[in-house]
Amino acid sequence: MGKLDGQTILVTGAAQGIGKAIAARLAKDGATVVVADINADGGAEAAAEIGNGALAIQCDISDADSVAALFDAIEAQAGTVDTLVNNASIVPFIAWDEVDLAHWNTIIATNLTGTFMATRQATDRMRAKGVQGRVINISSNTIFAGTPNMAAYVAAKAGVVGLTRALATELGQYGIAINAVTPGLIESAGVKASPHNEAFEFVEMLQALKGKGQPEHIADVVAFLASDDARWITGQTLNVDAGMIRH
Ligand SMILES: NC(=O)c1ccc[n+]([C@@H]2O[C@H](COP(=O)([O-])OP(=O)(O)OC[C@H]3O[C@@H](n4cnc5c(N)ncnc54)[C@H](O)[C@@H]3O)[C@@H](O)[C@H]2O)c1
């Protein structure tokens, strides 16, 4: 028996990186996972690799119609979402002098508004069906560190933590729990292909535990938060960064 047997879990941005590792871990624990990603081919490949009945549904999380269609498709194919993992994000590397309104709007639309729209869809449907579900938001430890070259991203991810706290208060009466995870630097596909890949040595110096953060370090924590073991936790932000930030 897996800890997540019988759960339908949606992981956004699960075609690669941390999202893919989360989806794989949750499927291993018994969940039927939905891999939703803007990258249709990558999502389909990830779902096939993950198995255990994993579904791939293409979705642009920054587009309201696309998000609504995603939830309609899940409802038809796998029933109501029991746990939503808001993971899809753009991870930019851009100096403040180059942060213009277009960049700001793009990052907020995907990294904050996308989380809002998916959460709205998921929790409305949970309430309609009496599902005492979970929402797990992937934020970032950059909100504590004030990491440079990603100001709009840091602002959006801090917004995600604010949303987590507010919704925990509002939705607790329905038995819906909502928590956030703030990963440190993780060697994901996205990071490997970006200038962030140069930061591992510096970040490791700041970590209490040594080594390079891997997607599975985050996936294992999300599996805990999705399980019944975490049933008494809501409104929290769990920092998962080998002790880089200590608070
Ligand atoms: N990697 C890190 O160091 C790190 C650290 C802290 C937080 N995070 C967070 O973890 C999560 C995953 O990061 P990652 O490093 O695996 O990223 P990644 O770039 O490797 O993967 C992101 C995935 O999201 C998808 N995506 C992007 N825009 C989308 C959209 N509009 N709609 C649907 N899907 C979309 C991409 O196609 C991709 O599959 C993100 O929320 C990120 O902010 C990552």
The ligand as an ORCA input file, in Angstrom:
! r2SCAN-3c Opt
* xyz 0 1
  N      15.882     24.895     -9.569
  C      16.035     25.690     -8.533
  O      17.157     26.013     -8.120
  C      14.831     26.233     -7.820
  C      15.025     26.853     -6.597
  C      13.919     27.359     -5.912
  C      12.665     27.215     -6.454
  N      12.513     26.598     -7.653
  C      11.156     26.455     -8.169
  O      10.911     25.087     -8.447
  C      10.004     24.974     -9.539
  C      10.606     24.118    -10.637
  O      11.825     24.699    -11.062
  P      12.832     23.945    -12.041
  O      14.191     24.437    -11.702
  O      12.534     22.514    -12.063
  O      12.401     24.627    -13.428
  P      12.540     24.092    -14.930
  O      12.711     25.329    -15.745
  O      13.528     22.995    -15.062
  O      11.072     23.490    -15.208
  C       9.951     24.329    -15.214
  C       8.824     23.641    -15.955
  O       7.706     24.540    -15.960
  C       7.153     24.581    -17.262
  N       6.468     25.856    -17.495
  C       7.025     27.080    -17.652
  N       6.084     27.990    -17.927
  C       4.889     27.329    -17.929
  C       3.543     27.724    -18.160
  N       3.230     28.998    -18.479
  N       2.570     26.796    -18.083
  C       2.881     25.498    -17.805
  N       4.135     25.062    -17.601
  C       5.139     25.971    -17.655
  C       8.350     24.383    -18.184
  O       7.955     23.956    -19.488
  C       9.155     23.338    -17.422
  O       8.777     22.026    -17.756
  C       9.688     26.408     -9.966
  O       8.542     26.859     -9.295
  C      10.900     27.163     -9.470
  O      10.633     28.527     -9.287
  C      13.560     26.108     -8.349
*
